[in-house]
Amino acid sequence: MPSLSVLDGWWIEGCIEGVTGWAIGDSATAHNSSDATSLYEKLEQVVLPLYYYAAREQWIAVMKGAICKNASFFNSHRMMRRYVTEAYLH
């Protein structure tokens, strides 16, 4: 499923704008008011028109991008491998 979130945590690595989802604001600033404005603008101008009014193929392409790029990389197997190698074997 495509994500719409602020750029922190895994989303910094996983966000490819318009391919795997969309970023709210930018990673340089973390202000609630500007993030809220960015969220509403992104929803109104990009996400909702794509979901409701664009060709179905465009929305499906974003969903496939999220599954193809993020689900195959950001998963519990990767998390456990990194946790073991960085916490226990390091």
ROPA-258614 format. One record per residue: residue number from 0; x, y, z of N, C-alpha, C, O, CB in turn; chain; residue in one letter. Coordinates in steps of 0.05 Angstrom, whole numbers. Atoms other than C-alpha are relative to their C-alpha. Glycine has a CB too. Layout:
N
+-----+--------+--------+--------+--------+--------+--------+--------+--------+--------+--------+--------+--------+--------+--------+--------+---+---+
|   k |    n_x |    n_y |    n_z |   ca_x |   ca_y |   ca_z |    c_x |    c_y |    c_z |    o_x |    o_y |    o_z |   cb_x |   cb_y |   cb_z | c | r |
+-----+--------+--------+--------+--------+--------+--------+--------+--------+--------+--------+--------+--------+--------+--------+--------+---+---+
| NUM |      X |      Y |      Z |      X |      Y |      Z |      X |      Y |      Z |      X |      Y |      Z |      X |      Y |      Z | A | A |
...
+-----+--------+--------+--------+--------+--------+--------+--------+--------+--------+--------+--------+--------+--------+--------+--------+---+---+
end
This chain:
90
+-----+--------+--------+--------+--------+--------+--------+--------+--------+--------+--------+--------+--------+--------+--------+--------+---+---+
|   k |    n_x |    n_y |    n_z |   ca_x |   ca_y |   ca_z |    c_x |    c_y |    c_z |    o_x |    o_y |    o_z |   cb_x |   cb_y |   cb_z | c | r |
+-----+--------+--------+--------+--------+--------+--------+--------+--------+--------+--------+--------+--------+--------+--------+--------+---+---+
|   0 |     17 |    -24 |      0 |      0 |      0 |      0 |     18 |     25 |      0 |     37 |     26 |     15 |    -19 |      0 |     24 | A | M |
|   1 |    -15 |    -25 |      0 |     27 |     69 |    -16 |     -2 |     14 |     27 |    -22 |     13 |     41 |    -10 |     19 |    -22 | A | P |
|   2 |     -1 |    -14 |    -25 |     48 |    111 |     43 |     -1 |     30 |     -4 |      8 |     40 |    -25 |     25 |     -7 |     16 | A | S |
|   3 |      0 |    -30 |      0 |     36 |    185 |     58 |      8 |      7 |     28 |     -8 |      5 |     47 |    -29 |     11 |     -8 | A | L |
|   4 |    -10 |     -5 |    -27 |     79 |    206 |    117 |     23 |     20 |     -1 |     33 |     27 |    -22 |     10 |    -26 |     12 | A | S |
|   5 |    -23 |    -17 |     -3 |    132 |    253 |    143 |     25 |    -17 |     -4 |     25 |    -41 |     -1 |      0 |     14 |     28 | A | V |
|   6 |    -25 |     15 |      6 |    203 |    235 |    125 |     16 |     -5 |     25 |     34 |     11 |     32 |     17 |     16 |    -20 | A | L |
|   7 |    -16 |      9 |    -23 |    228 |    199 |    186 |     -1 |    -30 |      0 |    -17 |    -43 |    -13 |    -10 |     12 |     27 | A | D |
|   8 |     -1 |     29 |     -2 |    246 |    128 |    204 |      6 |    -13 |    -27 |     22 |     -3 |    -43 |    -26 |    -11 |     11 | A | G |
|   9 |     -5 |     15 |     25 |    243 |     78 |    147 |     -9 |     16 |    -25 |      1 |     11 |    -47 |    -14 |    -26 |      1 | A | W |
|  10 |     11 |    -14 |     23 |    204 |    127 |    103 |     21 |     18 |    -14 |     18 |     25 |    -37 |    -24 |     16 |      8 | A | W |
|  11 |    -21 |    -15 |     13 |    267 |    168 |     91 |     13 |    -16 |    -22 |     19 |     -6 |    -43 |     22 |      8 |     22 | A | I |
|  12 |    -12 |     18 |     20 |    296 |    108 |     54 |    -21 |     -9 |    -20 |    -14 |    -13 |    -44 |     12 |    -24 |     14 | A | E |
|  13 |     20 |     13 |     16 |    231 |     82 |     26 |    -16 |     18 |    -18 |    -30 |      9 |    -37 |    -19 |    -15 |     16 | A | G |
|  14 |     17 |    -19 |     16 |    199 |    145 |     -3 |     12 |      6 |    -27 |     34 |     17 |    -29 |     -4 |     26 |     16 | A | C |
|  15 |     -5 |     -8 |     27 |    203 |    151 |    -78 |    -25 |     14 |     -8 |    -45 |      2 |    -15 |      9 |    -24 |    -20 | A | I |
|  16 |     23 |    -16 |      4 |    155 |    208 |    -90 |    -16 |     -8 |    -25 |     -5 |     -9 |    -47 |      8 |     30 |     -2 | A | E |
|  17 |     17 |      8 |     22 |     97 |    185 |   -133 |      3 |    -29 |    -10 |    -11 |    -38 |    -27 |      4 |     18 |    -22 | A | G |
|  18 |     -4 |     28 |      8 |    124 |    114 |   -140 |     -7 |    -18 |     23 |    -22 |    -37 |     19 |     30 |     -4 |     -8 | A | V |
|  19 |      7 |     17 |    -23 |    120 |     84 |    -70 |    -19 |     14 |     20 |    -28 |      2 |     39 |     26 |     -7 |     15 | A | T |
|  20 |     18 |    -17 |    -17 |     78 |    140 |    -39 |      9 |     29 |     -2 |     20 |     38 |    -22 |      1 |    -10 |     29 | A | G |
|  21 |     -5 |    -29 |      0 |     86 |    212 |    -19 |     10 |     10 |     27 |      3 |     -1 |     48 |    -25 |     16 |     -8 | A | W |
|  22 |    -11 |    -11 |    -25 |    124 |    253 |     32 |    -16 |     24 |      8 |    -27 |     39 |     -9 |     30 |      8 |     -4 | A | A |
|  23 |     13 |    -24 |    -11 |     93 |    305 |     77 |     23 |     18 |     10 |     39 |      9 |     27 |    -20 |     -8 |     24 | A | I |
|  24 |    -21 |    -19 |     -8 |    138 |    366 |     86 |     27 |     -9 |    -10 |     28 |    -23 |    -31 |      1 |      2 |     31 | A | G |
|  25 |    -27 |      9 |      7 |    213 |    355 |     83 |     14 |     -8 |     25 |      6 |     -1 |     47 |     16 |     22 |    -16 | A | D |
|  26 |    -14 |     11 |    -24 |    262 |    321 |    129 |     16 |     22 |     15 |     23 |     17 |     38 |     19 |    -22 |     -9 | A | S |
|  27 |    -16 |    -21 |    -13 |    298 |    387 |    145 |    -16 |     14 |     22 |     -5 |     24 |     41 |      9 |     20 |    -21 | A | A |
|  28 |     17 |    -13 |    -20 |    239 |    415 |    183 |    -21 |    -19 |     11 |    -31 |    -36 |     -3 |    -13 |     25 |    -12 | A | T |
|  29 |     21 |     17 |    -13 |    191 |    383 |    232 |    -18 |     18 |     16 |    -17 |     18 |     41 |     13 |    -22 |     18 | A | A |
|  30 |     18 |    -18 |    -13 |    139 |    435 |    247 |    -29 |     -9 |     -5 |    -37 |    -14 |    -27 |      4 |     29 |     -9 | A | H |
|  31 |     27 |     11 |      3 |     68 |    413 |    261 |    -17 |     16 |    -19 |    -32 |      5 |    -35 |    -13 |      0 |     27 | A | N |
|  32 |     17 |    -16 |     17 |     36 |    472 |    226 |      7 |     -3 |    -30 |    -10 |     -5 |    -47 |      1 |     30 |      8 | A | S |
|  33 |     -8 |      3 |     28 |     77 |    466 |    162 |     -5 |    -28 |    -10 |    -12 |    -33 |    -33 |     29 |      8 |     -4 | A | S |
|  34 |      6 |     28 |      8 |     69 |    390 |    162 |    -29 |     -4 |     -5 |    -37 |    -18 |    -24 |     10 |    -19 |     22 | A | D |
|  35 |     29 |      2 |      4 |     -6 |    397 |    169 |     -8 |     13 |    -26 |    -24 |      2 |    -41 |    -15 |     13 |     23 | A | A |
|  36 |      6 |    -13 |     26 |     -8 |    446 |    111 |      9 |    -17 |    -23 |     -6 |    -20 |    -42 |     14 |     28 |     -1 | A | T |
|  37 |    -10 |     18 |     21 |     35 |    400 |     69 |    -18 |    -24 |     -3 |    -22 |    -33 |    -26 |     29 |     -8 |      7 | A | S |
|  38 |     18 |     23 |      2 |    -10 |    341 |     86 |    -25 |      6 |    -15 |    -32 |     -8 |    -34 |     -7 |    -10 |     28 | A | L |
|  39 |     25 |     -7 |     13 |    -74 |    376 |     65 |      5 |      7 |    -29 |    -12 |      0 |    -46 |    -13 |     23 |     14 | A | Y |
|  40 |     -5 |     -7 |     28 |    -42 |    404 |      1 |      6 |    -26 |    -16 |     -4 |    -29 |    -38 |     25 |     19 |     -1 | A | E |
|  41 |     -6 |     25 |     15 |    -14 |    335 |    -18 |    -25 |    -17 |     -4 |    -28 |    -28 |    -26 |     22 |    -16 |     16 | A | K |
|  42 |     25 |     15 |      3 |    -80 |    301 |     -5 |    -18 |     13 |    -21 |    -28 |     -1 |    -39 |    -15 |     -1 |     27 | A | L |
|  43 |     18 |    -14 |     18 |   -120 |    354 |    -43 |     10 |      0 |    -29 |     -6 |     -3 |    -47 |     -5 |     28 |     10 | A | E |
|  44 |    -10 |     -4 |     27 |    -74 |    363 |   -102 |     12 |    -25 |    -13 |     13 |    -26 |    -38 |     22 |     21 |      1 | A | Q |
|  45 |    -14 |     23 |     11 |    -41 |    295 |   -111 |    -15 |    -27 |      5 |    -24 |    -40 |    -13 |     28 |     -2 |     10 | A | V |
|  46 |      9 |     27 |     -7 |    -67 |    234 |    -73 |    -29 |     -4 |     -7 |    -36 |    -23 |    -21 |      5 |     -5 |     30 | A | V |
|  47 |     29 |      5 |      5 |   -143 |    242 |    -75 |     -7 |      2 |    -30 |    -23 |    -14 |    -39 |    -16 |     20 |     16 | A | L |
|  48 |      6 |      0 |     29 |   -145 |    264 |   -149 |      9 |    -25 |    -14 |     -4 |    -36 |    -31 |     12 |     24 |    -13 | A | P |
|  49 |    -10 |     25 |     13 |   -102 |    204 |   -167 |    -18 |    -23 |      7 |    -24 |    -40 |    -11 |     28 |     -6 |     10 | A | L |
|  50 |     17 |     22 |     -8 |   -147 |    157 |   -127 |    -27 |      1 |    -12 |    -38 |    -19 |    -22 |     -2 |     -1 |     30 | A | Y |
|  51 |     28 |     -2 |      9 |   -214 |    184 |   -148 |     -4 |      7 |    -30 |    -23 |     -2 |    -42 |    -14 |     21 |     16 | A | Y |
|  52 |      5 |    -11 |     27 |   -205 |    218 |   -216 |     19 |    -10 |    -21 |     12 |     -9 |    -45 |      1 |     29 |      2 | A | Y |
|  53 |    -20 |      9 |     20 |   -143 |    190 |   -250 |     -8 |    -27 |    -11 |    -25 |    -41 |     -1 |     28 |      0 |     11 | A | A |
|  54 |      4 |     27 |     11 |   -141 |    129 |   -293 |      8 |    -21 |     21 |     28 |    -18 |     35 |     16 |     -4 |    -26 | A | A |
|  55 |     -5 |     21 |    -20 |   -144 |     67 |   -250 |     28 |    -11 |     -2 |     40 |    -19 |     18 |    -20 |    -23 |     -4 | A | R |
|  56 |    -27 |     10 |      4 |    -78 |     45 |   -280 |     22 |     16 |     14 |     42 |      4 |     24 |      7 |     -1 |    -30 | A | E |
|  57 |    -19 |    -17 |    -14 |    -41 |    104 |   -249 |      1 |     -7 |     30 |     23 |     -9 |     42 |     -7 |     29 |     -4 | A | Q |
|  58 |      1 |      7 |    -29 |    -64 |     86 |   -178 |     12 |    -28 |      3 |     27 |    -32 |     22 |    -30 |      1 |     10 | A | W |
|  59 |    -11 |     27 |     -2 |    -48 |     13 |   -190 |     30 |      0 |     -4 |     44 |    -16 |      9 |    -13 |    -18 |    -22 | A | I |
|  60 |    -29 |     -3 |      3 |     22 |     33 |   -214 |     13 |      8 |     26 |     35 |     -2 |     32 |      6 |     19 |    -23 | A | A |
|  61 |    -12 |     -9 |    -26 |     35 |     69 |   -148 |     -2 |    -23 |     20 |     17 |    -28 |     35 |    -15 |     25 |     11 | A | V |
|  62 |      3 |     22 |    -18 |      8 |      9 |   -109 |     21 |    -21 |     -6 |     34 |    -32 |     12 |    -28 |    -12 |     -2 | A | M |
|  63 |    -20 |     20 |      8 |     53 |    -38 |   -149 |     28 |     10 |      7 |     46 |     -6 |     15 |     -2 |     -6 |    -30 | A | K |
|  64 |    -26 |    -11 |     -7 |    112 |      9 |   -138 |      6 |     -3 |     30 |     28 |    -10 |     37 |      2 |     29 |     -7 | A | G |
|  65 |     -3 |      3 |    -29 |    101 |      7 |    -63 |      6 |    -29 |      7 |     23 |    -34 |     24 |    -24 |     11 |     15 | A | A |
|  66 |     -4 |     28 |     -6 |     96 |    -68 |    -62 |     27 |    -10 |    -10 |     42 |    -23 |      4 |    -22 |    -17 |    -12 | A | I |
|  67 |    -25 |      9 |     13 |    154 |    -80 |   -110 |     24 |     11 |     14 |     43 |     -4 |     20 |      0 |      9 |    -29 | A | C |
|  68 |    -24 |    -13 |    -11 |    203 |    -31 |    -79 |      2 |     -2 |     30 |     23 |     -7 |     41 |      1 |     28 |     -9 | A | K |
|  69 |     -2 |     -2 |    -29 |    184 |    -26 |     -6 |     -6 |    -27 |     14 |      8 |    -34 |     33 |    -20 |     20 |     10 | A | N |
|  70 |      7 |     24 |    -14 |    150 |    -91 |     14 |     22 |    -21 |     -3 |     25 |    -38 |     15 |    -26 |    -11 |    -11 | A | A |
|  71 |    -21 |     20 |      4 |    207 |   -132 |    -15 |     25 |      7 |     16 |     42 |    -10 |     21 |      7 |     -2 |    -29 | A | S |
|  72 |    -24 |     -9 |    -15 |    259 |    -91 |     24 |     -5 |      5 |     29 |     11 |     -3 |     46 |     11 |     25 |    -13 | A | F |
|  73 |      5 |     -7 |    -28 |    227 |    -65 |     88 |    -20 |    -21 |     11 |    -44 |    -18 |      9 |    -13 |     29 |      2 | A | F |
|  74 |     16 |     22 |    -11 |    202 |   -128 |    122 |     12 |    -10 |     26 |     34 |     -2 |     33 |     -3 |    -23 |    -21 | A | N |
|  75 |     -9 |      9 |    -26 |    210 |   -165 |    187 |     26 |    -17 |     -2 |     42 |    -18 |     16 |    -22 |    -17 |     14 | A | S |
|  76 |    -25 |     16 |      3 |    264 |   -212 |    159 |     24 |     18 |     -1 |     45 |     13 |     12 |     -2 |    -16 |    -26 | A | H |
|  77 |    -22 |    -19 |      1 |    309 |   -153 |    142 |      4 |     13 |     27 |     27 |     16 |     36 |     -6 |     22 |    -21 | A | R |
|  78 |     -2 |    -12 |    -26 |    294 |   -121 |    209 |     14 |    -18 |     20 |     32 |     -9 |     34 |    -28 |      8 |     11 | A | M |
|  79 |    -12 |     19 |    -19 |    313 |   -183 |    248 |     30 |     -5 |     -7 |     47 |     -7 |     10 |    -15 |    -27 |      0 | A | M |
|  80 |    -28 |      3 |      9 |    377 |   -193 |    206 |     17 |     23 |     10 |     39 |     19 |     20 |      2 |     -3 |    -30 | A | R |
|  81 |    -15 |    -24 |     -8 |    399 |   -122 |    220 |      2 |      1 |     30 |     24 |      8 |     41 |    -13 |     25 |    -11 | A | R |
|  82 |      0 |      0 |    -29 |    380 |   -127 |    293 |     21 |    -20 |     11 |     37 |    -13 |     29 |    -28 |     -7 |     12 | A | Y |
|  83 |    -19 |     20 |     -9 |    420 |   -191 |    303 |     29 |      8 |     -6 |     46 |      7 |     11 |     -6 |    -27 |    -12 | A | V |
|  84 |    -27 |     -6 |      8 |    481 |   -168 |    264 |     10 |     26 |     13 |     34 |     28 |     20 |      2 |      3 |    -30 | A | T |
|  85 |     -9 |    -25 |    -11 |    483 |    -98 |    293 |     -1 |      1 |     31 |     14 |     16 |     43 |    -17 |     23 |    -11 | A | E |
|  86 |      3 |      0 |    -29 |    461 |   -112 |    365 |     16 |    -23 |     14 |     27 |    -19 |     35 |    -29 |     -1 |      8 | A | A |
|  87 |    -12 |     23 |    -13 |    489 |   -181 |    379 |     27 |     -7 |    -11 |     45 |    -15 |      5 |    -19 |    -23 |     -2 | A | Y |
|  88 |    -25 |      9 |     12 |    545 |   -195 |    331 |     20 |     23 |     -4 |     43 |     17 |    -12 |     -5 |    -14 |    -26 | A | L |
|  89 |    -18 |    -23 |      5 |    575 |   -125 |    327 |     18 |      5 |     24 |     34 |     23 |     23 |    -16 |     24 |     -6 | A | H |
+-----+--------+--------+--------+--------+--------+--------+--------+--------+--------+--------+--------+--------+--------+--------+--------+---+---+
end
